[in-house]
Amino acid sequence: MPEEIPEPSAPHRPGPGSRGRGPVVVVGAGLSGLACALHLLGAGREVVVVEREAHPGGRAGRLDLDGFQIDTGPTVLTMPELLDEALGAVGETVADRLDLVPLSPAYRASFADGSVIDVHTEREAMAAEVARVAGQREADGYLRLRDWLTRLYRVEMRSFIDARFRSPLDLVRPDLFRLAAMGGFGRLAPAVGRHVRDERLRRIFSFQSLYAGVAPESALAAYAVIAYMDTVAGVYFPRGGMRALGDALAGAVTKAGGAVRYGQEVARLERAGDRVSAVVTADGERLACDQVVLTADLPAAHRLLGHTPRRPVAARYSPSAVVLHLGTDRTWERLGHHTISFGAAWQRTFTEIIREGRTMSDPSLLVTQPTLTDPSLAPEGRHLLYVLAPAPNLAAGRIDWDREGPRYRDRLVGTLEERGLEGLDASVRAEHLVTPADWARQGLAHGTPFSLSHTFAQTGPFRPRNTVPGTSNAVLAGCGTTPGVGVPTVLISGKLAAAEVVRRTGGVG
């Protein structure tokens, strides 16, 4: 059976070295590493976090460009209670560290026929919006869909997401049969279609599967849980940008007695038999450790460990993304904080990205305008746009991004101008383009920030576990291991890694 995760203990802040154990070294100050550090500190461990960048956040990165404060990683924040859980391990709360703004609407969806649907997370507001655009029958279907998503989430969270699996046999439990009875092992697109018929609504409640690296027609219906997070649980934005998440968690780590050391890349791990005895940085510093938690991209973590995992089938990686950051001197009323601009094509889009390894001929894009909620992220009178275009990863496609990237940038801008952002190109005052080649240069396998896709063979107990065969004191965390990709799941990954360290070392220190 999946093991229960220990509840966070009361804050425990003895001085370094007084816990009766050696330190736990966490490699990487991304969200999973920082969440892990907080849970470990709450359990009485001495913790040192080592980060190669000059700031925390990991893939929730940052770029300051001509006065624009750019988030280079995720822009959508859901399930803030998981942040509260991590901070609560050391006696703090989200309110102590962050100013979270609930977004209403959570998204604005625009379609090729000119229609617009505002996606509200409030039940009655969304039902009214669906009735307005698609009629009362579809509004009733939405309410049934919402109830199904809520039940699905409750079953999955307690038994499949926030749970430690020791083997596939752990799936054999009552919630497995509940999930099967709810259609969780069917396909996502038909499952959503049983509740709503309007093609626009089907897209709104199924596009999230691309985050998991699978087309809606192929994705397990269980991944509708992502739609629950986006469209039911609520979407938030932290004032100061998504970078504020890393700052908040790192600040709590240091206040609780942990150390976060920036600008120190890990070069190798020292081994003594089946144990990692020390983490050695690129400048030669040796950090002795009792336990080590690795949060790097999985191939990088395995290289450090000198371990190549054996899999019955080759690992499949998610599609990548081209991200265009634009600082502009104007804005457009048609944009929400998050706007999903759907092209007319749908099935063809996934075929092009996943199967054919080429860019979308009629792209669906996520456009985020964070300055709509927090104007301080740009100089006065300026605005900031984040344009995300799903794209093939480097294994699926053979695109020379260094050559094609600037051309694709022009195509994206032209597409947005055709869809109502007139004068976009002329309004640009600062910009930064990120392609799959750039993700690869950051050390991300196959040039994707979304890691392993969530196929059935890479989900739940079949996803790489956070334990490492052949080592007795190394644990993994991050989006490549359990439970998977996304801000909520990497926070849970950090908690699960901390629980594994505590289990190995014998309870609260």
PyMOL commands that set and color helices and strands:
alter all, ss='L'
color gray80, all
select helices_A, chain A and resi 31-42+81-88+94-97+123-134+136-161+168-171+174-181+188-193+199-204+207-212+221-233+243-255+298-305+347-355+370-372+375-377+401-418+424-427+436-441+445-447+456-458+460-462+487-505
alter helices_A, ss='H'
color red, helices_A
select strands_A, chain A and resi 24-27+47-50+62-65+68-71+77-78+100-102+107-110+116-119+235-238+259-261+266-272+275-281+286-288+291-294+320-328+338-341+365-368+383-391+428-434+474-476
alter strands_A, ss='S'
color yellow, strands_A
deselect
rebuild
show_as cartoon
